[in-house]
């Protein structure tokens, strides 16, 4: 289970290629399987095992490819340029957009998504450089109140009740 807990930022950029690839591909596989499930159940309504597996492969494979293209590009540019900056992340996002365009067979959507992914990756890198959170953790306990509060409509039976026999 230690392989599943590897994070992208556990090691500095330009190191631990396998760990970074595993981290990004884990998120991409989860997103791809989630999207594929939605597609099979709500959109394509496939009948049988092989068409269902085909839809899962059609949706999940390119998402893993986009994550791999991003990771490979950032890793390669960091080692080639010997710099760890936002340009590496932008070009990694453009590479992911190119995979998206090839998947959709539309170069305009690939360019558009490449720019979007590149800008999002630049903002993410900026957040790491400046030390702020891109997606801050939400303190759920603060909004849910203390754990002793009972928000149910009816109280449950007392803990020492019997059936009457």
C-alpha positions as CSV (number, residue, x, y, z in Angstrom):
1,X,0.0,0.0,0.0
2,X,3.0,2.3,0.3
3,X,3.0,2.7,-3.5
4,X,-0.4,4.2,-3.5
5,X,0.6,6.8,-0.9
6,X,3.4,8.3,-2.9
7,X,2.9,12.0,-3.6
8,X,4.1,14.2,-6.5
9,X,5.8,16.6,-4.3
10,X,7.5,14.1,-2.0
11,X,10.8,14.6,-3.8
12,X,12.2,17.7,-5.6
13,X,11.5,18.2,-9.2
14,X,13.8,16.3,-11.5
15,X,14.1,13.4,-9.1
16,X,12.1,10.1,-8.6
17,X,10.6,9.9,-12.0
18,X,8.8,6.6,-11.1
19,X,7.2,8.0,-8.0
20,X,6.0,11.2,-9.8
21,X,4.6,9.1,-12.7
22,X,2.8,6.8,-10.2
23,X,1.3,9.8,-8.3
24,X,-0.1,11.5,-11.4
25,X,-1.3,8.3,-13.0
26,X,-3.1,7.3,-9.8
27,X,-5.1,10.5,-9.9
28,X,-5.7,10.1,-13.7
29,X,-6.8,6.5,-13.3
30,X,-9.3,7.4,-10.6
31,X,-10.7,10.3,-12.7
32,X,-10.8,8.1,-15.8
33,X,-12.6,5.3,-14.0
34,X,-15.1,7.7,-12.5
35,X,-15.8,9.4,-15.8
36,X,-16.0,6.0,-17.5
37,X,-18.6,4.8,-15.0
38,X,-20.6,7.9,-15.6
39,X,-20.3,7.5,-19.3
40,X,-21.4,3.9,-19.3
41,X,-24.3,4.4,-16.9
42,X,-25.6,7.7,-18.1
43,X,-24.5,8.4,-21.6
44,X,-23.5,5.5,-23.8
45,X,-25.6,2.7,-22.2
46,X,-23.3,-0.1,-23.4
47,X,-24.7,-3.6,-23.5
48,X,-22.3,-6.5,-22.6
49,X,-18.8,-6.8,-21.1
50,X,-16.6,-6.0,-24.1
51,X,-18.3,-2.7,-25.1
52,X,-18.3,-1.6,-21.5
53,X,-14.6,-2.4,-21.2
54,X,-14.0,-0.6,-24.5
55,X,-15.7,2.5,-23.1
56,X,-13.6,2.3,-20.0
57,X,-10.4,2.0,-22.0
58,X,-11.5,4.8,-24.4
59,X,-12.0,7.2,-21.5
60,X,-9.3,6.1,-19.0
61,X,-6.4,5.5,-21.3
62,X,-6.1,9.1,-22.6
63,X,-6.4,10.5,-19.2
64,X,-3.5,8.4,-18.0
65,X,-1.7,9.5,-21.2
66,X,-2.3,13.2,-20.4
67,X,-0.9,12.7,-16.9
68,X,2.1,10.8,-18.3
69,X,2.8,13.4,-20.9
70,X,2.7,16.2,-18.2
71,X,5.0,14.3,-15.8
72,X,7.4,13.3,-18.5
73,X,7.6,16.8,-20.0
74,X,8.1,18.5,-16.6
75,X,10.7,15.9,-15.5
76,X,12.6,16.1,-18.8
77,X,12.6,19.9,-19.0
78,X,13.7,20.2,-15.4
79,X,16.7,18.0,-16.0
80,X,17.4,19.5,-19.5
81,X,17.1,23.2,-18.5
82,X,18.4,22.6,-14.9
83,X,15.7,25.0,-13.7
84,X,12.6,24.4,-11.7
85,X,10.2,27.1,-12.8
86,X,6.7,27.8,-14.1
87,X,7.7,27.4,-17.8
88,X,8.3,23.6,-17.3
89,X,4.8,23.3,-15.9
90,X,3.3,25.3,-18.7
91,X,4.9,23.2,-21.3
92,X,3.8,20.1,-19.4
93,X,0.3,21.3,-19.6
94,X,0.7,22.0,-23.3
95,X,1.9,18.4,-23.8
96,X,-1.2,17.1,-21.9
97,X,-3.4,19.3,-24.1
98,X,-1.7,17.7,-27.2
99,X,-2.7,14.3,-26.0
100,X,-6.2,15.6,-25.4
101,X,-6.4,16.9,-29.0
102,X,-5.2,13.6,-30.4
103,X,-7.8,11.8,-28.3
104,X,-10.6,14.0,-29.5
105,X,-9.1,14.1,-33.1
106,X,-9.3,17.9,-33.1
107,X,-6.2,20.1,-33.0
108,X,-8.2,23.2,-32.0
109,X,-9.5,21.6,-28.9
110,X,-6.0,20.2,-28.2
111,X,-4.5,23.7,-28.4
112,X,-7.3,25.2,-26.3
113,X,-6.9,22.5,-23.6
114,X,-3.1,22.8,-23.8
115,X,-3.4,26.5,-23.0
116,X,-5.9,25.8,-20.2
117,X,-3.8,22.9,-18.7
118,X,-0.6,25.0,-19.1
119,X,-2.1,28.0,-17.2
120,X,-3.6,25.8,-14.5
121,X,-0.2,24.1,-14.1
122,X,1.6,27.5,-13.9
123,X,-0.8,28.6,-11.1
124,X,-0.2,25.3,-9.3
125,X,3.6,25.8,-9.5
126,X,3.2,29.4,-8.4
127,X,1.3,28.2,-5.3
128,X,4.1,25.8,-4.5
129,X,6.7,28.5,-4.9
130,X,4.9,31.1,-2.8
131,X,3.6,28.7,-0.3
132,X,-0.2,29.0,-0.6
133,X,-2.7,26.2,-1.2
134,X,-4.2,25.8,-4.6
135,X,-7.1,23.8,-3.1
136,X,-7.1,24.5,0.6
137,X,-8.3,21.9,3.0
138,X,-11.8,22.6,4.3
139,X,-12.2,22.3,8.1
140,X,-15.4,20.2,8.1
141,X,-15.6,20.0,11.9
142,X,-15.9,23.7,12.1
143,X,-19.0,23.7,10.0
144,X,-20.6,20.6,11.4
145,X,-20.4,21.8,15.0
146,X,-19.3,19.8,18.0
147,X,-19.5,16.1,17.9
148,X,-22.0,16.0,20.9
149,X,-24.7,17.9,19.1
150,X,-27.6,15.8,17.9
151,X,-29.2,17.1,14.7
152,X,-31.7,14.2,14.2
153,X,-35.5,14.7,14.1
154,X,-36.2,12.0,16.7
155,X,-34.1,10.8,19.5
156,X,-33.0,7.2,19.4
157,X,-34.0,4.6,22.1
158,X,-32.1,4.7,25.3
159,X,-29.0,2.5,25.4
160,X,-30.4,0.3,28.2
161,X,-33.8,-0.6,26.7
162,X,-35.1,-4.1,26.5
163,X,-37.7,-5.9,24.3
164,X,-40.1,-6.6,27.2
165,X,-39.8,-10.4,27.2
